[in-house]
Amino acid sequence: MSGERSGEEPTSGAGPVSGGERGARSTARVPKAVARLPHQVREELSRRLHRNRRAFRTDDVQVVEPPLLRRAVGASALGNCMEWFDFGVYSYLAATIGKVFFPGASPAAQVISSFATFAAAFVVRPLGGLVFGPLGDRIGRQKVLATTMIMTAAGTFAIGLIPGYATLGIAAPVLLLLARMVQGFSTGGEYGGATTFVAEYSPDRRRGFLSSWLDFGTFAGYALGSALVTALNLALTDAQMLSWGWRVPFLIAGPLGAIGLYMRMKLEESPAFQQQLDEHEKALAQESAGSEFKDIVRNHWRALLVCMGLVLLYNVTNYMVTGYLPTYQTETLHRSSGTADLLVLVGMVWIVILITFLGRLSDRVGRRPLYAVGAAAMIVLAVPAFWLIKADGTWPPIAGVLLLATLLACFAAPSAATLPALFPTAVRYAAMGIGFNFAVAAFGGTTPLVTAALVELSGDDLMPAYYLMLAGAIGLLTVRFLPESAQVPLKGSQPMVGSSEERRELIATSKELYAFARKEAREREGERTRRG
């Protein structure tokens, strides 16, 4: 593990066993292995050793086999890829879908109606979280993730089959709405479950890097969907796109869903779910199964608020860039759809390239610094980024999109590792279902609709930048209350390592830490006796 200090140092005050006990300055020397531990890791291990009253043994540390880890990460990332393939397609086709399903409205009303149908799916996301979250904590993550994969693929495929308004009349947008709501309901259990699953499979030292592959799948799926729509727009006429071309990307979801389902059915349940850390966590699992969200909200409300604040920061930025920016360029800046599509596609490819490097960085420097720097930069750079996007020429708009994409990557990279770490294993899936989905429904999925309406009402084409600045301010405030979780074992889970060698190293470190803590405790006791 990367650390804050190296060598042997005298310690003052903080007794590792208690995690916060203050006393007289100790003369004990911190062992090198202990000194190399990041502060948050040392504190968490100290609490666990104090509770166990002994150093770790072999069965206290979970080793994740690399083949199982690769399958878990790959299958989870593919599910997110599937979900965001649909999202990218819908976002890029918003204007076309508006013409197909709302032909009698004005162009602005068509776009807003299309985004309203898009946002409706997010209204039912919390309901999906309420249903799938407790199921994931009771029957297992793998079974629920297989179910959400089927429903997501079915909803996306169905959109490609719905006749337009000219054929079915008012029934056409109603069916579109129903298909979107099926997608939204299933997605309510998808991202929270996928992040939980990957986080519980990942070794503590590499959780940021491995979990970032989940959002790699997210943006790869979006990039694939947007690239397909861009290719269709270039290859087909406007009449062909309106007639049948827009259906092609949605119909591709069927085969993609079958592949994803096959991969998820081959997965084993996460180690953290299979073996709770101790009897207290098992009792909590049984309790949460009975009283459900009432207990989660009562016992974990602080973590829920932090979760919602981070999700707001991430998803307002996310849906602004991926959901609204293509339409902003065509309807507000009056650029061609091909130009708008290519600009956003460049941003998505940049995120795909950048995100795993930022995930690895979060393992080294921590999650909090990455969020904090990104949120502060959002406040300062949102308006300049939109000035660049509005500018004429080729390179200024590209620079503006890349700037927003970089900020989005700063929020996306650590999220799949940070959010599950806020909650204990017994309630993690259900708590994510509340915190993530309610925040996305209220602030994320509504971003394109609200921003389009604000631009239309105010006539100010910098409204999107102001909206991002507000999200950045809320995110920066949230980071103040975010506990650092880089390299720290998940709450209610055993320490996770990637090899038997790492397990031996951790056990040896725990022995040094426990011995050092006992020595400190004896010195403090002796000091109190002398003073008495």
N, C-alpha and C positions, 0 to 999 in steps of 0.2 A: 504494500500500500504506500502511496505517496504520502509524505508527512510534512509537518510544519517545522520540525526540528530534527537534528541528528546528533549523534554523540550522546554522552551521559551528562545530564544536567541536574542541578539541585531542584527540588520542587518546593513550592510554597503554597500552602493553603489547601488546594483541591485534593482531597483524598479520593483516589480513583474509585474506591469501593462505593462511597456514598454519592459520588458524582457532583457534590456541591458543598460538602462539609468544609468549614473553614477553621483553622486552628493555628497554633504556633508554627513558625517556619521549621520544616523538616530538614534533617541532615541527611536523609536517605538520598541515594543517587538513583536517578531514573535509568533503568536499563535501556540499552540502545534500541532494542526491538520495540519497547514501549514508547520511547521518545519519537520514533519514526511514525507512530500512528497519528493520523489527523485527529484534532481535538474531539470532533463529534463521535468518531469511532471509539476513541479511548473512553469517553464518557458512557457510551452505550454498552460496551463490553464490561466496563466496571460495574454497571448496574446489574448485568446478568450474572457476573461472578459473585457479587454480593448476595443476590437472591439464591443462587445455587450453593453458596458457601464452599466452593471448590473451583479448581480450574476446569477447562473444557476437557472432555474425553472424546474418543473417536465417534461415539454415537451422538454427540452433541453438535457435530458439524456435518452438514449435508454436502456431498460431492455431486455435482451435476455432470453427467456423462456428455461429452461434446456432441455425439450424434443426436441425442434427445434434445439438447439445447438448440441445435441447428434446425431440427424439424419444428420445434415449438415456435421459434422466431420466424421461420419461413412461412408456416401456415397462418400465423397471426397476421403477419405483414401482408399476405395475399388477401386475407379478408378485408383489411383496410384498403388495399389496392382496388378491390372489387367495389367497395362502397364509394370510393372517391373517383373511380372511373365514371360511375353514374353521375356523381356530382359535377365533375368537369364537363361532361357531355351536356347536362342540363343547363349549367351556367353559360356555356358557349352558345347554346341553342335557345336561350331565353327569348330573344326577339322572334325567332322562327316559331317557337312553340306558342307564343302570344298570338301570332297571325293564324296559326292552325286552329287553336282552341278558343280564341276570343276575336274573331275577325271583324266584328261590328264596332269595336272600340277604336279610339284614336291611338296613334303609335305609342304615346307616353302611357296611356291607360293599358295598352296591351302588355308593355313591359312590366308595369306595376302589377297587373293581374297575374302574369306569369311568375313573378317573384312572390306574390301572395300565395300562390299554389305551392311554390317552393318552400315558403316559410311555414305553411300549414303542416308539413311533415315534421317540423320541429316542435309543434304544439303537442304532438303525441309522443315525442321522444321521452319525456319524463314518465309517461305511462308505461312505456317499454322498460324503462329503468326500474320502475316499481314492481314490474312482473318478473323480469329476468334477473335483477340484482339478487333478491332473496333466493331464487332458484339456484343461481350460481354458487351462493354460499352454502346451500343445503345439498344439492345433488352433484355439484362439481362444475368447474369452469368449462371443461371440454364439451360436455353434452349441450350446454347452453350455446356455446359458440358455434357448434354445428347447426343448431336450430336457426340462429340468427343469420347464418350464411345462406341457408335455404330461402328464408323469407326475403332477404335483401335481393338475391338474384331473381326471385319470382316477381317482386314488385317492379324491378327495373325492366325485366323482359316484358311484363304486361304493358308498360307504357308504349313500347314499340308496336304493340298490336291494336291499340285503341284507335278507332276511326276518328277523323276530325269533326269539327263542328258542322261542316257542310253536309256530312253524312248522318250524324246522330243528333244534331242540335244541342240542346242544353245538357243532354246525357253525356256528351263527350268530355266537357270540363269536369263534370261530376266524377266520371270514371278516372280521369287523370288525377283528381284530388284523392280518390280512394287508393289508387296505386301508390301515390306519394305517401299516404298515411301508413300503408303497409311497410314501405321502406323506413319511414320515421320510427314506427313501433319497433321494428327489428333492430334498427341502428341504436335505439335506446339501450339495448343490451350488448351491442357489438364493441364499441370503443372501450367502454369501461371494463368489459370482460377481457378484451384483448390486452389492454395495458396491465390488468391484474395478472393475467396468465403469463405474459412475458416477464414481468417484474418478479414473479414468484419462481420462475425458472432460472433467472440470471444470477451468476455469482456476484457477490456484493461489490467487488472491486470494479466490475465491468458493467454494472447495471445501466449506467447512462448510455454507454456505447451500444449495448445490445438492444436496449429499449428504443433507441433512436431509429433502429431499423423498422419499427412499427410505423413511425411517421415517414420514413423513407418510402414505405409501401403506399402511404397516403398520397404523397406528392407524385410518386411514380404513376399511380393510378390516375391522378388528375392530369398529369402530363400526357399519358397515353390517350385518355379521353379527349383532351383538347387537341392533341396532334391529329387524331382521327377526324374530328370535326373540321379542323383546319384543312386537311387533305380533301375532305368532301366538298368544302366550300370552294376550293380551288379547282376541283375536277368537275363539279356539277354546276348547272345554271341555277339561278334563284328559283325558277319554276320547278326544277327537278328536286331541289332541296325541300320546297314546300310540299311537293307531291309525295315523295317517298324517301328522299335522302336522309332526312332527319331521323327516320326510324332505325337505320342501320346500326348506329352505335348502341342503342338500347337492346336490340336483338342479340348483339354479341354477348350481352351479360349472361345469357343462358349457359353457354359452354364454359365461360369463366367461372360461374357459380358451381358447376359440376366439378371442375378441377379443384376449386377451393374446398368443397365439401369432402372430396376424397382425401385431401391432405389432412383435414381436421379430424376425420374419423380415424386416422392412423395415429393420432396423438395419445400420449398417456397423460393422466391427470397431473397437475402441477405438484411438486414435492411439498410445498407449503400446505396445500389443501390435504394431501394424504396424511401428513403428520403434523398436528398442531404442536406448538412449542411446549405447552404444559397443560395441566388439568384446568387451570383458570381459563385458558383460551377455549378449551372444549366446552366448558360450561357456558362461556359467552356465546359460542356458536349455537348451543341449544336455546339459550335465552333469546337470541336475536331471531331465531326461527319462529318463536312464539309471538313476541311483541313487535317484531319487525322494525319499522322505521321510527316509531315513537322512541325506542331506546337509543337508536343511532343518533337521532337529532338531539336527544337530551344529553347523551354522554360524549358526543363527538362534534358538537356544534361549532367549536372553534376551528377544528380541522375542516369542517364543511365550508365555513366562510372563506378560509384560505383557498380551498380547492376551487370554489366558485370565482374568487377574484382572479386566480391564475388562468382559469378556463375563459373568463371574460377577456383577459388580455390577449390570450392566444387566439381565440376564435373570432373576436371582432376583427383583428388583423387578418386572420385567415380568410374569412368570408368577404372582407373588403377586397383583398387582392384576388382571390380565386373566384368569388361569386359576383362581385359588382364591377370590378375593373374592366372586364371585356365590354359590358353594356355601357359603362361610363364613357368609354372611348368612342363607341359607335353612336350612342344617342345624345350625349352631351358635347363631345368634342368633334362629332361628325366625321370620324375616320372610317375607312372601309373595315368590314368585318375581318378581312384577311390580315390587315395591318394590326388590328387590335388583338386578334387571336395569336399572332406570332409574338407580339410583345409580351403578353402574359405567359405564353409558352416558354419564352426565354427565362422568365423569372422562375417558373416551376422547375426547369432543368437546373438552374443555379441552386435552388433549394435542395434538389436531389443530390447534387454534387457536394454540397456544404454540410448537410445535416448530420451525417455520421461522424464527421470530424468535430463538430460542436458537441455531439453526444459524448465523444471520448474526452473532450476538453472539460465537460461538466464533471466527469469522474475525477479529474485532476484538481481543478480549481474550485469545484463546488457548484451546486445548482443555483444558489442565491446570487452569486456574482453575475452569472449569465443572464438571469431574469432581470436583475437590477440595471445592468448596463443597457440591455435591450429596451427596457421600459423608459429609462431616461433619454435614450437616443430617440425613441419614438416621439416623445414630447417635443424635442428640439428639431427633428428632421422631417416630421410628417408634412408640414407645409412646403419646405424646399423640395421634397420628393414630388409633390403634386405640381409644383411649378415646372419641374423638369418634364413630368409626364405631359403637361399641357403644351410644352414648347414645340415649335416647329423643328423639322429636321429628323434625322434618324437617331443620333447618339444621345441627345438629351432625354427623350422618352425612355430609351433603353436604360440609361443611368438611373432614372427615377424608379423604374420597375425593379431594377436590381437592388436598389437601396431598400425598398419596401420588402423585397424578398429576403434580403439578409436579416432584417429585423424579425421577420416572420420565422426564419430558421432559428433565431436565438430563443424564441418561445417554444417552437415545435420540438427542438432537439431534446431538451430535458424533461418535457411534460410527461411522457410515458413512464419515466423513472420516478419523477417527483410526486405525482398525484397518488399512486397506490401506496407510497411510503407514508402518507398521512394517516392511514388507517390500519388497524390490526387485521390479521388474516381472517378471523372469524366473521367480520362484517365488511371486509374490503370491497367485495363486488357490489353489495347492496349500497354501501356508502358512496361508492363511485357512481352508482346509478342515480343517486340523488344529486350529489354535488355537480357532476359533470353535465348531466342532461338538463337539469333545471337552468344552469347557467347558459348552456348552448341554446336552449329554447328561448330564453328571455333576451339574450344579447347577441348570440352568434348568428343563428339562422335568420334572425330578423334584420341583420345588418344591411343586406342588399335592398330590402323593402324600405326600411327606414331612411337609408341614405338617398335612395332614388326619390322618395317623397320629399325629403328636405331640400334636395337640389331643385326639384320641380316647384316647390312652394316659395323658396327664398330667391331662386335665381342665382345663387352663389355656388359656383362650381368648385369652391374649396371646402365645402361642407364635409366631404369625406375626410379631409385632413384634420379638421377640427374634431370629428368623431374619433379618429385615431388618437389624437392628443388626450382626449378625455379617458380613453381606454388605457393609455400609457400612465396617466396619473393614478388611476385606480390600481393598476398593476404594481406601480412603485410603492404605493401604500401597503399593498398586500405582502410584498416581499419582506417588509419589516417584521411581519409576524410568521414568516415561513421558517420552520426549523430546517437546518442543513441536514440532508440525508445522503450525501455522496459517500459511498463505500460503507454505509451503515447497514447492518442487518435489518430486514423488514420487521415491523412490529408484529409480534406473535409468530414469527418464523425463526427457524434455526439459522445460524450463520451459513451462508452459501459460498462454496468455493468451486473452482473449475477443475481441480485435480487433487489426487491424494497428497502430492507434495505441498500444495497450498494448505491442505488440512493439517498436515504435520507442522507447518510453519505457524499456523494460527494457534494450534494447541500449545506449542512451545511459547508463543508470545503470551497466551493467557496464563501460563504458569508463572512467567516472569511478572506479569501485571498483578496476579493474585498475591504472589510473595511480596512484591513491593508494597501493595496495599496493606497487607497485614503488618509489615514492618512500620509503615507510616502510622497505622492505628496504634501499635504498641508505643511508638514515640509520643504520640499525642496523649495517650493514657498516662505515660510517665510524666509528661509535662504538667498535666492536670494534677497528678498526685503531688508533685513538688510544689506547685502553687498552693494546693490545699494544705 
